Amino acid sequence: MSFCIRMKSVVAATAATVCAGIIATGLAPGAAAVTIAQKEAVLSSWTQTSVTSFNAWKAARANPSAWAEYNLDWSTDYCSASPDNPLGFEFETPCARHDFGYRNYKIMGTFPSNKARIDSAFHEDLLRVCGTYSAALRTACNSLAWTYYQAVKLFGSLTVSKAQVERARALLPEDRAVLRELDLTASQRAGL
């Protein structure tokens, strides 16, 4: 048997094994629909307070078509009526994950029993953002994180007033070099 013929049979056998594995796991197109329990498990795993949960959600968000069978709502208005990046602090992604949790649990009809955890995960996500800034900027960032968290915890929506943002601005240091760090960090994250 020639080398090419042997390779064709190896490739065919490998392809058959891979296809059988995909069908057995239920990931193939036309496989049984995702169950409510499976959807709840995915939502739960992506709405925990840990960085692992955040990273798993972020990876899935980058490839939503892989999760199409779950019929998830990926839409977001980010931080709603509040600034997405108050004083240059990048709260957009934590707001998107928060929207994801709220919207999908409302669709599932289990929002009330999951709201507190989603809000806590939001606060932890915001604090992780703040942790990327220098100590001189972190106080103002943490203040805003607390304000954003309290808004969703108490009111179920995110509306932070300009006065609240200005109170956090008062916590920023007057050192212009430190403030340039905030501008530089925001530019770097934006890829500029």
N, C-alpha and C positions, 0 to 999 in steps of 0.2 A: 504494500500500500504506500503510495507516495506521501511525502510530507504534507502537501496541500490538502489531500483528502483526509489525512489523520487530523489536521487542524480544524477542518470543517466539522468533523464529527465531535471534536472536543468543544468547539464553540456552540454547536447545536445542543449538546448535552448540558453545558453550563447555562445556556439561555433557558432551557426547559426547567432546570433546577431553580433558577432565579424566578421565573414566572410562577412555578408551583409555590414558592415561598411567598410571593406577593399575594397570590390568591388565598393561601392558607391564613395569612394575617388579616385578610379583609381590606387590604389597601388598594386592591385593584378596582378600576372603574367597573361599575355594575355590581360591586360587592354590596352586601347588606348595608342599609342606611345606618348612620351613626345613631346610637341609642342616646336617650336622655342622660343615662348614667355616664356614658362616655363623654358627652358634652359637658356635664357638670364637673367631671374629673379634670378635663382640660381647663375649664374656666377657673376652677379652684387652684390648679397648679400655677396658673398665670396671674393670679391676683393675691399672692401671699406677700408678706413684708420683706422677704429675703432678696438679696441681689441675684441669687440663682433664679428665682421666679421672674424677676424683672428681665434678666437676660434671655430667658426662655421666651417670654412674651415678645421681646424686641426682635429676636430671631424669627419668630413666627410672623410678626408684623411685616418684616422685610420680604416674606414669601407667603402672602395670604392665600395664593392659589393652592398651595399644598394642604390648606385647611378648608377648602371650599365645601367639602361634604358636611362640615360642622355648621355651615350656614351662620357664621359669626358676623356681627356688626363691627366693622373696623372703622366706621366713620368717627370723626372727631371735630369739635370746634375748639380744640385745645383748651385754653383756660377761660372759655366762655367770654363773659363781659370784662374779665380782668386781664391785665397785660400778660402776654405769653412769656415775656422775658423782662420782668420788672427790674428796673435799674441795671439791666444788662445780665441778670442772672437767668440762666436758661431753664425755664420751667416747662417748656413746651412738651417734651417727651413724657414727663410724669403726668401732665394733664391729659395727654392722649391715652395713657394706660388707664387713668382714672375714668375717662369717658368709656373706654372699652369695658371695664368692669360694670359700671352703672348700666350701660345700654344693654349688654348681654344678659345680665342678671334680671333686668326688667323684662326682657323678652321671655326669659325662662320662668318668670313669675316668682322668683326667689330672692328678689332684691332686698326686702327688709331684713332677712336673716344674714345677708352678706355685706350690707352697707358699712358696718363698723370696720370690718376687715379691709374692705376696699379703701376706705378713708385712711386707715392706718398705713396701708401699703403706699398710698399717695404721699403721706407725710414722710415715710422712710425714703421714698424716691427723691423727694425734695431735699431732704437732709443729705443724701448721697451727692446731689448736685452741689450743695453748699460745701461739702467736704472737699471739693476739687479746687476751691478758692483758698487764698492765703488767709491766715488767722485774722488779719486786719479787715478783710472783707466778709469773713464768715459770720460775724455778729449780725450785720445787716441782712445777709442772706437767710440766716436762721430765723430772724425776726419775720421776714416775709414768708418763709416756709410755714411758720406757726400760724400766721394770719391766714394764709391760703387753706391750711388744714382746718382751722377753726370755722372758716366760711362753709366748707363742704360738710363738716361734721354737724354743725348747728343748723344750717339752712338747706343742705342737700344740693346746693349749687355754688358756683364760684363767682362771687361778685366782691371784688376788693376795690375799695374806693381810692381815689387819688390821694386823699388825706392819709390813708393807711400806708400807702407807698411812700409818701413824704415823711411820715414818722420813721420808717425804716431808713430813708435817705439820711436822716439826722444821725443815724448810727454809723454811717460811713466815716472813715477817717478823713481828715482834711488834707492829708499828705497826698499831693498830686501824683507822686510816683506810684502809690498804691492804687489810686483811681485809674491811672493808665493801665495797670495790670488788669483791671476789670475790662476795660475797652479792648486790650490786647487779647485777653482770654476769649472774649466773645468773638473777636475777629478770627482767631485761630480755629475755634469750633465751627465757625461758618465756612471755613476753608479758604479764607481770604489771605 
